[in-house]
Structures are given as C-alpha cells and as structure tokens.
C-alpha cells in the first residue's frame, strides 16, 4: 500500500484492490461514500458513522477521523484494531485532544493532517516524527511494539 499526502486532510491511498481517496469526498475507486453505512468496493471494506471512516484493505485497518472530539465506548469498539490512524491536529483539533484520541485508539502508525509545520507534529509523541515523501506499508512491516508517527510531505 502506498499513501500520498495531498495537503490539508487529503490523501490518496493506492492499495492492491484499488484506490482510496480521503478528503472532502471519501472514495473507493470511482465510488463516493454517500454518508453513514457499510460499503464494500473491489474488495475494500469501508464503514462511515459520525465522521469516523474505517477501511480494511491489504489485511490492514485504517481509520480516518473527520471530527474534533474524544471517542465514546461504542466508537472505540469500532476502531479498536486500527493499524493506521489519520488524525487532524493543530487548529482543527487541539493537540492535547489529538494525543488523547491517539492514546484511546492505540494505532500502530499515526499520520497527522491539517498541520502547519513539523513542530506541530512533534507535539504528538516522545519520539521525533518520521518525515517522508511517500509511505509504503504492508501488514508485514507494521510496527510491533513502538508507535510510529509519520508526517508525509505534501505531493
């Protein structure tokens, strides 16, 4: 799976089964997710409820947050196995709240969005974030113990 950051909350994910577009519109290939519900397109499963989008592709679980608050128990149950979390930070979601949400979900990889500069991203964890141009990831190379915070340069 390859993940490109296109600025703000926009990402293009190229998976074996197809493409996932995250942003103002959420799409799998040419199919736009119309709202709340469960969907399956080209072998990619998706669920959308209250600004929380989850995807299953290439045996990994991705969560994309389009909301600004702490998750309740029911929402946490839906995202408990998140491998990769796309989380808004900075002005859109207070950094303190973003850290709390990340700690609630406990993803293996955190990909921040809506940040002004890398200093905003550094506030998310003890370790310095990795800064890369493109994230190439598979189930086999997900972190086992330590969480990775990865800031992807805008393409």
N, C-alpha and C positions, 0 to 999 in steps of 0.2 A: 504494500500500500504506500502511495506517495501522497504527502499532504503539502499543498502550497497555500501560503497566506497571501491574500489579495487586499489587505488593509481593512481597518475597522473590524467588523465581525464576519468578514467574507473569506471563505476557504474553498478550495477545490481539492477533492479527495479522489484520487484515481485508484480504484480497487480492481481486483481481478474480475469481479462481477459487473462492474460499471463505474460510473462517476457519481459522486455525492457532492452537491453544491450546498454550502451553508452560507447564510446571509439573510438579506431581507426576504428572499424566497428560499425555501428549502426544497431541493430537488434530488431525485434519483434518476439519472439519465434525463430523459425529457419529461418525466412525471413530476409535477409540482405537488407537494404535500398540501392539501387544501385546508387543513385545520386539524383538530383533535381526531385521533383514531390510530388504528394499527394498519400498516401497509407492508406489502412485500412486492418488490420490483426487481427483476433479474437476479433473484437470489439474495438480495439485500433486504433485511427486515428493518422496519422503522416504526417508531411509536411517537406520537406527539400529544402531550397533555400539558396545558397551562404553561407554555413557554419552555418546557423541557422536552428536548428531542433526543431519542436514543436510537442507535443504529447497531446492527450486527452485521459484520462483513469480515471475511477472511478469518473467522474464528476469534474476532476481537469485538469488544463492546465499546462504542463511542457515545459520549454524552455531550450535547451542545446546549448550553444554557442561554436563553434569551430573556432572563428575568433577574430581578435585583434582590432577592431575599433568601433567607435561610430556608432549607427544605424541611418539610414536616415528615413524620414517620412513614406515611404512605408513599410519599415521593422518594424518600431514601430507599425504600424497598425496591422501587423500580430501577434505581441506578446503582444498587449495591455492588454489582460486578463490573463497574466501569474500568476499562483499561486506559482509555484516553479521554480526558476531560477538556473541553473548550470552555474557558471561563472568562467572563468580562471582568476587567479590573479598571482602576483609575476612576475618573469622574463618573463613569456609568455604573460601577459597583464599587463602593468603598473598599479599599484594600483589606481592611480588618474583616469585613463581611466576606470578601472573596476567600481569605485564608480560612475562615470558619467553614464555608461551604466546601472548600477543598478537603479540609480535615474531616468533615461529615462523610463525604463520598469516598475518600481514600483511593484515588486513582493511581495507576502506575506512572502515567505521564500527564502533566498539566501543560496545556497550550493556552497562554493568555491571549486575550484580544482586547481591543479598544484601549490600548495604552499609548501614551505619548512618547516615551523613551524607555530604554532598558532599565533605567533606575527605578521606574515603577515596577517592573517585573522582579527586580532584586528583592523587593519587599515581601515577596510571596514565600520565601524559604530561607533556610540557613545557608544553603549552597548557592553559588553563583549560577544563574541560568545558562543553559547552553544556547548559543546564538548560531542559527544555521540558516541556509537558504531554502532547503527542502528537507522535509522529514521523510525518510524511507524507513518503514517499520513493518515488522511482521510479528506474529504471535511468538515466534521463537526468540526474538531479540527484545521482548518487553522486559523491563527491569523486574527482578525477582524480589529484592529487598528494599532498595532505596528508591524513592520517588524522584523522577526527573522532571525538571521544569525547563521547557524548551520554547524559546522565543524564535519564531520563524520570520526571517526578513520578508518584507513585502515584495512581491514579484510584480 
